[in-house]
Amino acid sequence: MNRKTVLISVLLAGVVVAGGYGMYMVGMQRGMGMASGPSANSPAGGNATQPAGGPQSALEGEDATRRHMQAGLKAGDIDPMTGKKILYYHDPMVPASKFDKPGKSPFMDMMMSPVYADGDSDQGKVTVSPRVQQNLGVRTALVTEGKLSPQVSAVGSIAFNERDQVVVQARATGYVERLHVRATLDRVAKGQALVDLYVPDWIAAQEEFLSVRRMQGTDLAVLVDGARQRMRQVGMNDDQIRLVEKTGKTQPRITLAAPTGGVVVELMVREGMTVMSGATLFRINGLSTVWANAEVPESQAALLRPGAKVSARSPAAPGETFEGKVQALLPEVNASTRTLKARMELSNPGGRLVPGMFVQMQFMDMRAEKALLIPTEAVIQTGRRTVVMLAEEDGRFRPVDVEAGIESGGQTEIKRGLQSGQRVVVSSQFLIDSEASLRGIEARLNGVPATPAASAAAAAASAPRHVGEAKVETITKEAMTLSHGPIQTMKWGPMTMDFKLPPSGVPRNVKTGDRVTFEFYIDQENLPQLTTVTPLPPEPKAANSAATAGSKP
């Protein structure tokens, strides 16, 4: 009885173990099938397909690379299985390094993976999903076309308008009998009497004129005209001559009047003085317009131009605005403050503005020509370039070099690089640039375009050199495949990989199967570039082997 019980128990345990093992094997097979996915050797007519975006795992990427090697595909070709253009190959662990041919990674003991084009994208763009854009706070603005009105503020001081200044002089030698204006800065009106002069030299000329007119006879017109000319020579004007003709009496006194209204800024005469012909008696400056002189920084001088409108306010006239225009930008720079002097002409109704007052001025220059305008915060000044981040469809962004013009009111003029209707990023530009850096995009904001020849020469001159020993596996027109040993300076283990041929080509004494020493550096494309390849001497055969071979019967 005990034997039967034991036998039944053993049989039941065997059945349970066999069932568990069977279920385990079924699960393993299904898991392996799901992990492996479609292989490179699957028939074209099978049901397995690649995702449209290209390989989604390292295993699929390696399979695709092997398939490309068998089909002879390279960067720029169309993958017949995915229908996508191959952009480049890279090591997923070192995404910034790009290669134009499929092969083994020079950094890891694994195959590289292809990167496919997605629509019209290229290596100069980065794609940011809407969710990430929202997290980064990305804002964009439209490139518009309009007129820019530069607005510059400056503080100026009022001065007399020197173009509105007149001088009153004595036209003949005389004496000052009466002075009507006795102090400087007195206001005078046009035509107002200034000074009475007694001129003795006029009496003789006037008496001669009157005597000729009293003469009886014919043909006296010539004598009268000559006497009239002598009065002009002693300094009398036509009005004074007509007065002598009208009254028939000598007029030795003359009253000088103000030729314009304004302020007497210079008074050079007093009562009782003798004045000579041509002496300056008064200097009068008008107040209908005044000058406002302002110091404008050099950086803002380009925003001003003669004729631009100016609006000024003064604490001495609260609530009142004085209009004017930029009269001139004086060709003089203050060496200590690096400012340029600008001269404005302001209208001065009522004479409210007087020299010495300060005014706050706002320049308003509406440019007639239209220009492309973007927000100033969208412009990135790197020190060597002016860049904006251009927003395209489907969350794509790319940096664009632009030429910026004047800036005013938060808007910047763009002379070159953009078109009306495009959108530019006005916030989080540097975060997008960081995303571009992580994805290995070449068009960096701080990069400066250089010619390929100059870049290659600079890389070759500055790159460190590495040496090693290897066996030549194959030689093609563009590369040499070497099975090399460990390279300590690169921390590489033994592997077989491709190297670019030396600039001088393949050495004549090197062929497939030779053992060589080689020197190389990593070029701009992160590819190993050979500089020299030298064959090693053949290994000598052991002496004892030769002796043993000679002693055989």
VENMOTA-V518862 format. One record per residue. N is the residue number from 1. RES is the residue in one letter. SS is DSSP state (helix for helix, strand for strand, loop for the rest). PHI is phi as a letter, one per 40 degrees, with the letter a starting at -180 (999 if undefined). BURIAL is b if it has 24 or more other ideal C-beta (glycine too) atoms within 12 Angstrom, else e. Layout:
N;RES;SS;PHI;BURIAL, N;RES;SS;PHI;BURIAL
This chain:
1;M;loop;999;e, 2;N;helix;c;e, 3;R;helix;c;e, 4;K;helix;c;e, 5;T;helix;c;e, 6;V;helix;c;e, 7;L;helix;c;e, 8;I;helix;c;e, 9;S;helix;c;e, 10;V;helix;c;e, 11;L;helix;c;e, 12;L;helix;c;e, 13;A;helix;c;e, 14;G;helix;c;e, 15;V;helix;c;e, 16;V;helix;c;e, 17;V;helix;c;e, 18;A;helix;c;e, 19;G;helix;c;e, 20;G;helix;c;e, 21;Y;helix;c;e, 22;G;helix;c;e, 23;M;helix;c;e, 24;Y;helix;c;e, 25;M;helix;c;e, 26;V;helix;c;e, 27;G;helix;c;e, 28;M;helix;c;e, 29;Q;helix;c;e, 30;R;helix;c;e, 31;G;helix;c;e, 32;M;helix;c;e, 33;G;helix;c;e, 34;M;helix;c;e, 35;A;helix;c;e, 36;S;helix;c;e, 37;G;loop;g;b, 38;P;loop;c;b, 39;S;loop;c;e, 40;A;loop;c;b, 41;N;loop;c;e, 42;S;loop;c;e, 43;P;loop;c;e, 44;A;loop;c;e, 45;G;loop;c;e, 46;G;loop;c;e, 47;N;loop;c;e, 48;A;loop;c;e, 49;T;loop;b;e, 50;Q;loop;c;b, 51;P;loop;c;e, 52;A;loop;c;e, 53;G;loop;c;e, 54;G;loop;h;b, 55;P;loop;d;b, 56;Q;loop;b;e, 57;S;loop;a;e, 58;A;helix;c;e, 59;L;helix;c;e, 60;E;helix;c;b, 61;G;helix;c;b, 62;E;helix;c;b, 63;D;helix;c;b, 64;A;helix;c;b, 65;T;helix;c;b, 66;R;helix;c;b, 67;R;helix;c;b, 68;H;helix;c;b, 69;M;helix;c;e, 70;Q;helix;c;e, 71;A;helix;c;e, 72;G;loop;g;e, 73;L;loop;c;b, 74;K;strand;a;b, 75;A;loop;c;b, 76;G;loop;h;e, 77;D;loop;c;b, 78;I;strand;c;e, 79;D;loop;c;b, 80;P;loop;c;e, 81;M;loop;c;b, 82;T;loop;c;b, 83;G;loop;g;e, 84;K;loop;b;b, 85;K;strand;c;b, 86;I;strand;c;b, 87;L;strand;c;b, 88;Y;strand;a;b, 89;Y;strand;b;b, 90;H;strand;a;b, 91;D;strand;c;b, 92;P;loop;d;b, 93;M;loop;c;e, 94;V;strand;b;e, 95;P;strand;c;b, 96;A;strand;c;b, 97;S;strand;c;b, 98;K;strand;b;b, 99;F;strand;b;b, 100;D;loop;c;b, 101;K;strand;b;b, 102;P;loop;c;b, 103;G;loop;i;b, 104;K;strand;c;b, 105;S;loop;c;b, 106;P;loop;c;b, 107;F;loop;b;b, 108;M;loop;b;e, 109;D;loop;c;e, 110;M;loop;a;b, 111;M;strand;c;b, 112;M;loop;c;b, 113;S;strand;b;b, 114;P;strand;c;b, 115;V;strand;b;b, 116;Y;strand;c;b, 117;A;loop;c;b, 118;D;loop;b;b, 119;G;loop;g;e, 120;D;loop;b;e, 121;S;loop;c;b, 122;D;loop;a;e, 123;Q;loop;c;b, 124;G;loop;c;b, 125;K;loop;b;b, 126;V;strand;b;b, 127;T;strand;b;b, 128;V;loop;b;b, 129;S;loop;c;e, 130;P;helix;d;e, 131;R;helix;c;e, 132;V;helix;c;e, 133;Q;helix;d;b, 134;Q;helix;c;e, 135;N;helix;c;e, 136;L;helix;c;b, 137;G;loop;g;e, 138;V;loop;c;b, 139;R;strand;b;e, 140;T;strand;b;b, 141;A;strand;b;b, 142;L;strand;c;e, 143;V;loop;c;b, 144;T;strand;b;b, 145;E;strand;b;e, 146;G;strand;a;e, 147;K;loop;b;e, 148;L;loop;b;b, 149;S;strand;b;b, 150;P;strand;c;b, 151;Q;strand;b;b, 152;V;strand;b;b, 153;S;strand;b;b, 154;A;strand;a;b, 155;V;strand;b;b, 156;G;strand;b;b, 157;S;strand;b;b, 158;I;strand;c;b, 159;A;strand;a;b, 160;F;strand;c;b, 161;N;loop;c;b, 162;E;helix;c;e, 163;R;helix;c;e, 164;D;helix;b;b, 165;Q;strand;b;b, 166;V;strand;b;b, 167;V;strand;b;e, 168;V;strand;b;b, 169;Q;strand;b;b, 170;A;loop;c;b, 171;R;loop;c;b, 172;A;loop;a;b, 173;T;loop;c;e, 174;G;strand;a;b, 175;Y;strand;b;b, 176;V;strand;c;b, 177;E;strand;c;e, 178;R;strand;a;e, 179;L;strand;b;b, 180;H;loop;c;b, 181;V;loop;b;b, 182;R;loop;b;e, 183;A;loop;a;e, 184;T;loop;c;e, 185;L;loop;g;e, 186;D;loop;c;e, 187;R;strand;c;e, 188;V;strand;b;b, 189;A;loop;b;e, 190;K;loop;c;e, 191;G;loop;g;e, 192;Q;loop;c;e, 193;A;strand;c;e, 194;L;strand;b;b, 195;V;strand;a;b, 196;D;strand;b;b, 197;L;strand;b;b, 198;Y;strand;b;b, 199;V;loop;b;b, 200;P;loop;c;e, 201;D;helix;c;b, 202;W;helix;c;b, 203;I;helix;c;e, 204;A;helix;c;e, 205;A;helix;c;b, 206;Q;helix;c;b, 207;E;helix;c;e, 208;E;helix;c;b, 209;F;helix;c;b, 210;L;helix;c;b, 211;S;helix;c;e, 212;V;helix;c;b, 213;R;helix;c;e, 214;R;helix;c;e, 215;M;loop;c;e, 216;Q;loop;b;e, 217;G;loop;i;e, 218;T;loop;b;e, 219;D;loop;f;e, 220;L;loop;c;e, 221;A;helix;c;e, 222;V;helix;c;e, 223;L;helix;c;e, 224;V;helix;c;e, 225;D;helix;c;e, 226;G;helix;c;e, 227;A;helix;c;b, 228;R;helix;c;b, 229;Q;helix;c;e, 230;R;helix;c;e, 231;M;helix;c;b, 232;R;helix;c;e, 233;Q;helix;c;e, 234;V;loop;c;b, 235;G;loop;h;b, 236;M;loop;c;b, 237;N;loop;c;e, 238;D;helix;c;e, 239;D;helix;c;e, 240;Q;helix;c;b, 241;I;helix;c;b, 242;R;helix;c;e, 243;L;helix;c;e, 244;V;helix;c;b, 245;E;helix;c;e, 246;K;helix;c;e, 247;T;helix;c;e, 248;G;loop;g;e, 249;K;loop;b;e, 250;T;loop;c;b, 251;Q;loop;b;b, 252;P;loop;c;b, 253;R;strand;b;b, 254;I;strand;a;b, 255;T;strand;b;b, 256;L;strand;c;b, 257;A;strand;b;b, 258;A;loop;c;b, 259;P;loop;c;e, 260;T;loop;a;b, 261;G;loop;c;e, 262;G;strand;i;b, 263;V;strand;b;b, 264;V;strand;c;b, 265;V;strand;c;b, 266;E;strand;a;b, 267;L;strand;b;b, 268;M;loop;b;b, 269;V;loop;a;b, 270;R;loop;b;e, 271;E;loop;c;e, 272;G;loop;g;e, 273;M;loop;c;e, 274;T;strand;c;e, 275;V;strand;b;b, 276;M;loop;c;e, 277;S;loop;c;e, 278;G;loop;g;e, 279;A;loop;c;b, 280;T;strand;c;e, 281;L;strand;b;b, 282;F;strand;b;b, 283;R;strand;b;b, 284;I;strand;b;b, 285;N;strand;b;b, 286;G;loop;c;b, 287;L;loop;b;b, 288;S;loop;c;b, 289;T;strand;b;b, 290;V;strand;b;b, 291;W;strand;c;b, 292;A;strand;b;b, 293;N;strand;c;b, 294;A;strand;b;b, 295;E;strand;c;b, 296;V;strand;b;b, 297;P;strand;d;e, 298;E;helix;d;e, 299;S;helix;c;e, 300;Q;helix;b;b, 301;A;helix;c;b, 302;A;loop;c;e, 303;L;loop;c;b, 304;L;loop;b;b, 305;R;loop;a;b, 306;P;loop;d;e, 307;G;loop;g;e, 308;A;loop;c;b, 309;K;strand;c;b, 310;V;strand;b;b, 311;S;strand;b;b, 312;A;strand;b;b, 313;R;strand;b;b, 314;S;loop;b;b, 315;P;helix;c;e, 316;A;helix;c;e, 317;A;helix;b;e, 318;P;loop;c;e, 319;G;loop;g;e, 320;E;loop;b;e, 321;T;strand;b;e, 322;F;strand;b;b, 323;E;strand;c;b, 324;G;strand;a;b, 325;K;strand;a;b, 326;V;strand;c;b, 327;Q;strand;c;b, 328;A;strand;a;b, 329;L;strand;b;b, 330;L;strand;c;e, 331;P;strand;c;e, 332;E;strand;a;e, 333;V;strand;b;e, 334;N;strand;c;e, 335;A;loop;c;e, 336;S;loop;c;e, 337;T;loop;b;e, 338;R;loop;f;e, 339;T;strand;b;b, 340;L;strand;b;b, 341;K;strand;c;b, 342;A;strand;b;b, 343;R;strand;b;b, 344;M;strand;b;b, 345;E;strand;b;b, 346;L;strand;b;b, 347;S;strand;c;b, 348;N;loop;b;b, 349;P;helix;c;e, 350;G;helix;g;e, 351;G;helix;g;b, 352;R;loop;c;b, 353;L;loop;c;b, 354;V;loop;b;b, 355;P;loop;d;b, 356;G;loop;h;e, 357;M;loop;c;b, 358;F;strand;b;e, 359;V;strand;b;b, 360;Q;strand;c;b, 361;M;strand;b;b, 362;Q;strand;b;b, 363;F;strand;c;b, 364;M;strand;b;b, 365;D;strand;b;b, 366;M;strand;c;e, 367;R;loop;c;e, 368;A;loop;c;e, 369;E;loop;c;e, 370;K;loop;c;e, 371;A;strand;a;b, 372;L;strand;c;b, 373;L;strand;b;b, 374;I;strand;b;b, 375;P;strand;c;b, 376;T;helix;c;b, 377;E;helix;c;e, 378;A;helix;c;b, 379;V;loop;c;b, 380;I;strand;b;b, 381;Q;strand;c;e, 382;T;loop;c;e, 383;G;loop;h;e, 384;R;loop;b;e, 385;R;loop;b;e, 386;T;strand;b;b, 387;V;strand;b;b, 388;V;strand;b;b, 389;M;strand;c;b, 390;L;strand;c;b, 391;A;strand;c;b, 392;E;loop;b;b, 393;E;helix;c;e, 394;D;helix;f;e, 395;G;helix;g;b, 396;R;strand;c;b, 397;F;strand;b;b, 398;R;strand;a;b, 399;P;strand;c;b, 400;V;strand;b;b, 401;D;strand;c;b, 402;V;loop;b;b, 403;E;strand;b;e, 404;A;strand;c;b, 405;G;strand;b;b, 406;I;strand;c;b, 407;E;strand;b;b, 408;S;strand;a;b, 409;G;loop;f;e, 410;G;loop;g;e, 411;Q;strand;b;b, 412;T;strand;b;b, 413;E;strand;c;b, 414;I;strand;b;b, 415;K;strand;c;e, 416;R;strand;a;e, 417;G;loop;h;b, 418;L;loop;b;b, 419;Q;loop;b;e, 420;S;loop;c;e, 421;G;loop;g;e, 422;Q;loop;c;b, 423;R;strand;b;b, 424;V;strand;b;b, 425;V;strand;c;b, 426;V;strand;b;b, 427;S;strand;a;e, 428;S;loop;g;b, 429;Q;helix;c;b, 430;F;helix;c;e, 431;L;helix;c;b, 432;I;helix;c;b, 433;D;helix;c;b, 434;S;helix;c;e, 435;E;helix;c;b, 436;A;helix;c;b, 437;S;helix;c;e, 438;L;helix;c;e, 439;R;loop;c;b, 440;G;loop;g;b, 441;I;loop;c;b, 442;E;loop;c;b, 443;A;loop;c;b, 444;R;loop;c;b, 445;L;loop;c;b, 446;N;loop;c;e, 447;G;loop;c;e, 448;V;loop;b;e, 449;P;loop;d;e, 450;A;loop;b;e, 451;T;loop;c;e, 452;P;helix;d;e, 453;A;helix;c;e, 454;A;helix;c;e, 455;S;helix;c;e, 456;A;helix;c;e, 457;A;helix;c;e, 458;A;helix;c;e, 459;A;helix;c;e, 460;A;helix;c;e, 461;A;helix;c;e, 462;S;helix;b;e, 463;A;loop;c;b, 464;P;loop;c;e, 465;R;loop;c;e, 466;H;strand;b;b, 467;V;strand;b;b, 468;G;strand;a;b, 469;E;strand;b;e, 470;A;strand;a;b, 471;K;strand;b;b, 472;V;strand;c;b, 473;E;strand;c;b, 474;T;strand;a;e, 475;I;strand;b;b, 476;T;loop;b;e, 477;K;loop;c;e, 478;E;loop;b;e, 479;A;strand;a;b, 480;M;strand;b;b, 481;T;strand;c;b, 482;L;strand;b;b, 483;S;strand;c;b, 484;H;strand;b;b, 485;G;loop;c;e, 486;P;loop;c;e, 487;I;strand;b;b, 488;Q;helix;c;e, 489;T;helix;c;e, 490;M;helix;b;e, 491;K;loop;f;e, 492;W;strand;b;b, 493;G;loop;c;e, 494;P;loop;c;e, 495;M;strand;a;b, 496;T;strand;b;e, 497;M;strand;a;b, 498;D;strand;c;b, 499;F;strand;b;b, 500;K;strand;c;b, 501;L;loop;c;b, 502;P;loop;c;b, 503;P;loop;d;e, 504;S;loop;c;e, 505;G;loop;g;e, 506;V;loop;c;b, 507;P;loop;d;e, 508;R;loop;c;e, 509;N;loop;c;e, 510;V;loop;b;b, 511;K;loop;a;e, 512;T;loop;d;e, 513;G;loop;g;e, 514;D;loop;c;b, 515;R;strand;c;b, 516;V;strand;b;b, 517;T;strand;b;b, 518;F;strand;a;b, 519;E;strand;b;b, 520;F;strand;a;b, 521;Y;strand;a;b, 522;I;strand;c;b, 523;D;loop;c;b, 524;Q;loop;c;b, 525;E;loop;c;b, 526;N;loop;g;b, 527;L;loop;b;b, 528;P;strand;c;b, 529;Q;strand;b;b, 530;L;strand;c;b, 531;T;strand;b;b, 532;T;strand;a;b, 533;V;strand;b;b, 534;T;strand;b;e, 535;P;strand;c;e, 536;L;loop;c;e, 537;P;loop;c;e, 538;P;loop;c;e, 539;E;loop;c;e, 540;P;loop;c;e, 541;K;loop;c;e, 542;A;loop;c;e, 543;A;helix;c;e, 544;N;helix;c;e, 545;S;helix;c;e, 546;A;helix;c;e, 547;A;helix;c;e, 548;T;helix;c;e, 549;A;helix;c;e, 550;G;helix;c;e, 551;S;helix;c;e, 552;K;loop;c;e, 553;P;loop;c;e
